[in-house]
């Protein structure tokens, strides 16, 4: 039973309703992909760094790197995911991935310092009823200027029209109850780190569209079903994007 609408549950449902069923309704255990594990661990290190700064007990860059390495090796983030059964490293070398992500952490923190990022709120959990719909979410960071920021451990998507249709800024504006300026911070994993950012503004009319037009039928469909597979040829149906790729029919039948 889904108790609230979030950006993550809605996006999963729209991309692949069967994955939504496995992850949120059945809570089927699955090994986490290296990409998702690294992203979650990097988020944890960044949020801890900025939370400590807000509390007047700042971490040094070296301390933040040490925190990340400890969290990486103990797989701390998996404690919050009861269905997670470790990390599926397959042919990837954890030591190399750890070193590359540590480098990315350092690059981002230096970049954010130069841009003047000053947190007013970090890892803000929100829950709100909007138009009779229960909406929930967690905001990575809000700057003192009021800008809402989300960390994306990925390269900036090439499809600009697809980025414009992304629902995440609308969800966060609905949770805060007013129009917002939203910034994506792209932190690409790998050997080359070039931090990019992109801005979106959410209007009141967009908020009304989300809560009055778009979400009500999605909420109903989540409870009613059915939950079909995504098109196996779509980008969402791949080992890199879906932890359940190997257990569903779409993943099992797709040539490796």
N, C-alpha and C positions, 0 to 999 in steps of 0.2 A: 504494500500500500504506500503510495506516494502522499506525503503529508503537506508538501509545499512545492511550488514551482521555483526552480532556480535556473540560472543560465545554463549550468552544466547538464541538468536533467533534460531541459528543453532541447538543447543542442543535440544531445545523444539521441533523444526520441526522434527528432527530425532527420538526423543522419542515418540512423539504423534503429528501427523500433525493436528489433530482436535483441540487439545489444542492450538497449534500455531494459528490456525484460530480464535478461541475464544479470545485469549489473545492479539494477535498483529494485526489481521485484523479487527475483529469486536469490539475489546476492550470492551467485555461484562463485566459489573460490577459483582464483586464477593467478598465475605468475605475472608480475608486473614487468612491462617492457623497460629496458634500460633508459629509453628516452623519457618516459613518464617518471621513472624513479629519480633521474638526475634533475628533471625540472622541479619536482616536489622538494628535493633536498636543497636545491639552490634557492627556492622560495623560502624555505625554512631559515636558511642562513641570512638572507636579506632581511626578512621580517624581524629576526632576532637582533640584527645589527641596528635597524632603525628604531625598534622598540626600546632597546637599551639607551639609544641616544635621546629619545623622548623622556625617558625616566631619569636622565641626568647621570647615567652610569655607562658612558659610551665604550664600545669595543674598539680596539685598534684594528687595522687591516690584518695584521698577523693573527690576532685573536679570532677574527671572523673566519680566516682561512682554516685555523685549527678547529673551530666549531664545525665548519663544513666537513672537514675530513673525518671528524669523530662521528658526525651524523651519517656520513656516507658509509663508513665501515660497520657501524652498528645497525644501519638501515632503520633509523629512528622513525622516519615518516611512515613506515609500514605499520607501526603500532596503531595508527589512526584508521587503518583500513583492515577491518576484520576479515574481509574476503581475500586479502592479498596473501599469496603463498610464495614469498620471496621474489627475487628478481630473475628473470629469464635472460641471462647474459649471452647464451648461445656462443657465437664465435667472437664476441667482442671482449676486449681486455679491460677489466674493471680499473686497473691501475692507470692505463692510458686515459680512460674516460674521466677518472678522478682528476688527473693532472690538467686535462683540457678544461674541465669545468672550474677548477681552481683559478686558472688563468682568466677565464671569462668573469668570474666573481671579482677579481682584482680590477679588470678593465672597466666593468660596469660601475663599481664604487668610485673609481677615480673620475669616470665620466659624469656620474651623478653629482659629485662634489663640485665639479667645474660648472655644471648647469644650475647649481644653487638649490638642489632638492632639499627641502626642510619639512619633515613629516609632522602632520597634525594628528593623524590617526593611522594605525598600522593593523593589518589583519582584522578589519572591523566586521564582526558578525552582525548581520541585520535580518530581521524578520518583520514583515509588515503585511497587513491585509489591504489590498487595493481592489476596489470594485468587487468585493466579495471573494477575491482570489488570494490565497495565502502565498506570498512570495518571500523567498529567502536567498541569502547570498553572503559571500565574504569578499570584501574589498581589500585588495593588496595594500594600498597606501593612498592617503589623501594629503596633498601638500597644503601648507599653510595658506596658499593662495586660493584654496578650494578646488584645485584641479584633482580629479580622480585618476589614479594611475594603476595600470595593470601590467605586470611583468609577463612577457611572452618569451619562453625559451625556445625560440624558433626564428628562422629567417622571416623577414617581412613578406607576406604573401604577394604574389605578383598580380593577382586579379583585383584591381582597384574596385570594381563594381561589387565583387563579393565582399570586400572589406566594408563597403558602405552599407551592406545588408546585415552586417553582424549585429546580433541582438544584445551583446554584452553591455554596451554603453546605456541602452534603454533600460535594461534590468536594473543597473545600478542607480540610474536616475529615479526609477520607480521606487526603489528601496529608500532613497534619500528624500523622496517626495517633492523634488523640484528639478528643473532643467540643470544640466551640468556641462562642464567641459571635461572631456575624457581623453586621456593620453595612453596610447599603447607604447610600451617600451620593449623593443625587440632585442633579445639577447641570444644571438645565434650560437648554438653549441658547435664544437668542432675546433679545428686548429686556428682558424682565422676569425677574429672577433671584431666586428664593426657594429657598434651600438646604433640603432636607428629608433626614431620615435615618430608617431603619427597622432594627429589630433582629430577628435570628433566633437561636435556640439549636439546636444539633445534638446529639442524644443518641447514645449507643452503639447503641441499637436502630435508629435511623435510618441509622447508618453500616453496620450489618450488612445492612439492607434494600438499600441502594445497591449494595454490593459482592457480596452473595451472591444477591440475587433480581433486581434490576433490570438491572444492567450486563452480566452474562454473555450473555443473548440479544441485547442491543444490539451487543456486540462481535462476536458471530457473524454477525449480519445485516449489519454494515458490511463484512465480508469476503465474504459470500455474495451480497448483493443480493436482489432487484432494487432499483432506485433510482427510484421513481415521483415524479411531480410532486406538489407540494402543491396543495391546492384553490385555484384562482385567486381565489376569493372570500375567502380567509383573510387575516388581517392580515400574515402572513409573506410573502405573494406581492404585493409592492408595491415601487415604485421606492425608497421611503424605507428599506425593510428589507432589500432584496436587491440586491446589485450585479449579479447575473446575470438580473435581471427582464427585461431587454430581449433576451436571447439564448435564453431557454427558451420552450417552447411556451406555458406558462401566461402569461408576460409578453407574448409576441408577439400572442396571441389576445385579450388583455384590452383592452377599449376604454380609450382614453386620456381 
